[in-house]
């Protein structure tokens, strides 16, 4: 996303809990210092969001686009990310909700208010396939992948928040959209790919039709 935005002439703020990761990404993408700045951001903190907004305005004058992409996923698991529903800890529920949902809410609220005041902007929230349908739990055993209840519920809520804001700010010239990607290739095992493909085919072309 950063590459695409820079390619179209946008100046980009890369924000993450780790400032080093932001700088590593900038170096990897070979984005010039004039086109981007790295910022440390804790998405679950309104204070951190307000500082990010102030820093963005200081460097670039205003913010026109916000991509809310932070999430607790299989790549950044909480301590009990793989606990089943019956035993899912309250602490992990709270942490996933803080990152996936509260973080998106705060970003929309703080950066979105700035856009409203400045006559417009575009917010892109990153949802998920599992913000639209439930995970198919039968395809995951033995894959090292798990989809906890808090992830799915938080992504459904992100889609709902997006709809709420899209109608609320339509006359303010602030577009609010959600992208809900499906599976993304990441070196998965062959049997997982087979189970996933078969599941998609069965759901798309039911075999019990007469």
C-alpha positions in Angstrom: 0.0 0.0 0.0 2.8 2.4 0.8 4.5 1.6 -2.5 1.2 2.2 -4.4 0.6 5.5 -2.7 4.1 6.8 -3.3 3.9 5.7 -6.9 0.8 7.9 -7.2 2.6 10.9 -5.7 1.5 10.7 -2.1 3.7 11.4 0.8 3.4 8.5 3.3 3.6 8.1 7.1 4.6 4.5 8.0 3.5 3.8 11.6 4.1 0.8 13.8 4.8 0.0 17.5 8.4 -0.6 16.3 10.1 2.4 14.8 12.8 0.2 13.5 10.3 -1.9 11.5 9.0 1.3 9.9 12.5 2.3 8.9 13.3 -1.2 7.6 10.2 -1.1 5.4 11.2 2.4 4.1 14.6 1.1 3.2 13.3 -2.1 1.6 10.8 -0.2 -0.5 13.4 2.4 -1.3 11.1 5.3 -0.5 13.0 8.7 -0.4 13.1 10.6 2.9 11.1 13.4 1.2 8.2 11.1 0.5 7.8 9.4 3.9 8.5 9.5 7.6 8.5 6.6 10.2 6.4 7.1 13.3 6.0 5.0 16.4 2.2 4.4 17.0 0.3 2.4 19.5 -3.1 2.1 17.8 -4.9 1.3 21.1 -3.8 4.7 22.6 -5.7 7.9 21.8 -2.6 9.9 23.0 -0.4 8.0 20.5 -2.9 8.7 17.7 -3.0 12.4 18.5 0.7 12.7 18.5 0.8 10.9 15.1 -1.7 13.4 13.8 0.4 16.3 15.1 3.6 14.9 13.6 1.9 14.3 10.3 0.6 17.8 10.1 4.0 19.2 11.1 5.7 17.3 8.3 3.2 17.3 5.5 0.6 20.0 6.4 -2.4 17.7 6.5 -3.5 14.1 6.2 -5.8 13.1 3.3 -5.7 9.3 3.5 -5.7 6.8 6.4 -5.2 3.1 6.0 -6.1 1.2 9.2 -4.1 -2.0 8.8 -2.9 -2.9 12.3 -4.2 -6.2 13.5 -3.5 -9.1 15.9 -3.2 -12.1 13.5 -1.5 -15.5 13.1 1.7 -13.4 12.4 1.5 -11.6 15.8 -0.4 -13.9 18.1 -1.4 -13.0 21.7 -0.3 -15.5 24.4 -3.5 -17.7 24.1 -4.4 -16.9 20.5 -5.0 -20.6 19.8 -7.2 -21.3 22.7 -10.6 -22.7 21.7 -13.8 -20.7 22.3 -14.6 -22.5 25.5 -11.3 -21.6 27.1 -10.5 -18.3 25.3 -9.1 -15.9 28.0 -10.6 -12.5 28.7 -7.1 -10.9 28.5 -6.6 -12.2 24.9 -10.1 -11.1 23.9 -9.4 -7.6 25.2 -5.9 -7.4 23.5 -7.2 -8.5 20.1 -10.2 -6.1 20.4 -7.9 -3.3 21.4 -5.7 -3.7 18.3 -8.2 -4.8 15.7 -11.3 -2.8 16.7 -10.4 0.0 19.2 -7.3 0.9 17.1 -9.5 1.3 14.0 -12.1 3.2 15.9 -9.5 5.7 17.3 -7.8 6.1 14.0 -11.1 6.9 12.3 -12.1 9.2 15.1 -8.9 11.2 15.4 -7.7 11.3 11.8 -11.3 11.3 10.5 -12.1 14.4 12.5 -9.1 16.2 11.0 -10.4 15.2 7.5 -13.9 16.5 8.2 -12.4 19.8 9.4 -10.2 20.0 6.2 -13.0 19.3 3.7 -12.5 15.7 2.9 -10.4 12.6 2.8 -10.3 8.8 2.4 -10.3 6.2 5.0 -9.5 2.5 4.2 -10.2 0.0 6.9 -8.7 -3.5 6.5 -11.4 -6.0 7.3 -11.2 -9.7 6.5 -13.0 -12.5 4.8 -13.8 -13.4 8.3 -15.5 -10.1 8.8 -18.1 -11.2 6.3 -18.4 -15.0 6.9 -17.3 -17.3 9.7 -14.0 -19.2 9.5 -14.4 -22.8 8.3 -12.8 -24.5 11.3 -12.5 -27.9 9.5 -9.6 -26.7 7.2 -7.2 -25.6 10.0 -6.3 -28.7 12.1 -2.6 -29.5 11.7 -1.7 -26.4 9.7 -0.3 -24.2 12.5 -3.0 -21.7 11.7 -5.9 -20.8 14.0 -8.8 -18.3 13.8 -9.8 -17.3 17.3 -13.3 -15.9 18.1 -12.0 -12.4 18.9 -10.4 -12.0 15.5 -13.6 -12.9 13.6 -15.8 -10.8 15.8 -13.4 -7.8 15.7 -13.3 -7.9 11.9 -17.1 -8.1 11.6 -17.2 -5.0 13.9 -14.6 -3.2 11.6 -17.0 -3.7 8.7 -19.9 -2.4 10.7 -17.9 0.6 11.8 -17.0 1.3 8.2 -20.7 1.3 7.2 -21.6 3.6 10.1 -18.9 6.2 9.2 -19.5 5.9 5.4 -23.1 7.2 5.8 -22.2 9.6 8.7 -19.5 11.4 6.7 -20.8 11.1 3.2 -21.8 14.8 3.0 -18.5 15.8 4.6 -16.6 14.4 1.5 -14.8 11.8 3.7 -15.0 8.4 2.0 -14.9 5.4 4.3 -14.4 2.0 2.8 -13.3 -1.5 3.9 -11.2 -4.0 2.1 -11.9 -7.6 3.2 -9.2 -9.8 1.6 -9.5 -13.6 1.5 -6.6 -16.0 2.1 -3.2 -14.7 1.2 -0.4 -17.2 0.1 2.2 -17.5 2.8 4.0 -20.8 2.2 1.1 -23.0 3.4 1.1 -26.8 3.5 -0.2 -28.6 0.4 -3.0 -30.3 2.3 -4.2 -26.9 3.7 -4.3 -25.5 0.2 -6.3 -28.6 -1.0 -8.8 -28.4 1.9 -9.2 -24.6 1.3 -9.8 -25.1 -2.4 -12.2 -27.9 -1.9 -14.1 -25.9 0.7 -14.4 -22.9 -1.7 -15.6 -25.2 -4.5 -18.2 -26.9 -2.4 -19.5 -23.6 -1.1 -19.6 -22.1 -4.6 -20.9 -25.2 -6.4 -23.1 -27.2 -4.0 -23.1 -30.9 -4.7 -26.5 -31.6 -3.2 -28.6 -29.8 -5.9 -31.2 -31.8 -7.7 
